[in-house]
Amino acid sequence: MNTFGNVNGPVNTGSGNQFVAGRDQYVAGRDQTIGGGTAVELNRLREALDELRLTGAERKAAEARLDEAEKALPDKAAAASHLQRFVAGLRDAGALATAGTALLTSLRALGALVGLPLI
């Protein structure tokens, strides 16, 4: 039997965003990602860009797409469109094939936040 606070047994908290101890929880099925939200994930993507082999022009375009996505929020559809172009640019540059887990994890988290799978 599981114990959760003063509740014993299984706990079903439902779907959607939950605010827990100053952090957001995004729950989809059985998977759970704990993160700081869209702004944190965008910053993680910016940090992950430093590890990618991109030309100056490719890096500048990728950073511009992230800036546009951030400016588009809270319009999730508009942000998703910019993020899709960000991913397409990385794919065209061949950077997704060598991307580390930090970039891929942030892309998955952002996809969940904007309601659209990015990878």
Residue, then its C-alpha position, 0 to 999 in steps of 0.5 A: m500500500n502506498t502512502f501519500g501525505n495523509v492518504n493511504g493507497p493509490v492516488n489518482t491526481g488526474s491529468g493536466n498541469q499541477f503545481v507542486a512545491g514550486r514546480d510544474q508537473y506534466v503528466a501524460g499517461r504513465d510518464q512524468t516530467i518535472g520541469g520549470g515550465t516553458a521559459v526554463e525549457l527554452n533556456r535549456l534549449r539555448e544551453a544545449l545549442d552550445e553543444l551542437r555543431l552548427t554554422g554561425a548562420e544555423r546557430k543564429a537562425a536557431e536562436a531566432r526561432l527560440d526567441e520568436a517562440e518565447k515572444a509568441l507565448p502564451d499563444k501555444a499554437a504560435a509558439a509551436s509553429h516557431l518550435q517546429r521551424f527550430v527543429a526543422g532547422l536543426r534537422d536540416a543542419g544534421a544536428l538532431a542526429t548528434a544531439g544529446t539528451a538535454l536537447l531531446t528532453s527539452l524538446r519533448a517537454l516543450g512539445a507537451l507544454v505546447g500540445l504538439p510533439l516536436i520530435 
